[in-house]
Amino acid sequence: MKKFRITLFLIFLVSLFNCNAQKNNRGADYTYEVSCLGSEMDGSITVESYGMGRNYSDASEQAKKNAVMAVIFKGIKIGVGDCNKSPLLLSFNSESKYEDYFASFFKDNGPYMQYVSLKDERIGNKIKRNVKKSEEMQQRKVVVRVDRLGIKKKLQGDNIN
């Protein structure tokens, strides 16, 4: 009988630790589309973009890259109507066709940084960000301004079409 009680107690302890060990790690599992918040008269657009990374700076950099990639390859499908929603490159396989070019364009602190700024982000967004965390990754929402016209001129100058 004593053995049964010890076994029952051990099963209870194992189940108790197992329940506490399970964390809500679904925070960074969601993906979001880039959405348009408005367009400027200088050919740039303000978008809301999300990025995933190990920490704040990685997630913010990925959000900037996602915003530029959406402008170049996908187009902006969500948000206000005054944004130019079509992608800059209309050919289907342009991302793989110019893979070497875009690998160097989107490298960390690469040329894409010239066409992205955080000047439209409000101080309230900087203090209280939409953060979703998991055990290993976190996802951040960033409001960025993308120089669409500047990217278009760069791609035309580099004969990327």
Secondary structure, DSSP 4 states (H G I P E B T S, - for coil): -HHHHHHHHHHHHHHHHHHHH-----GGG-----EEEEE-TTS-EEEEEEEEESSHHHHHHHHHHHHHHIIIII---EE-TTS--S-S--STTHHHHTHHHHHHHTSTT-GGGGGEE-TT--HHHHHS--EEE-SS-EEEEEEEEE-HHHHHHHHHHTT--
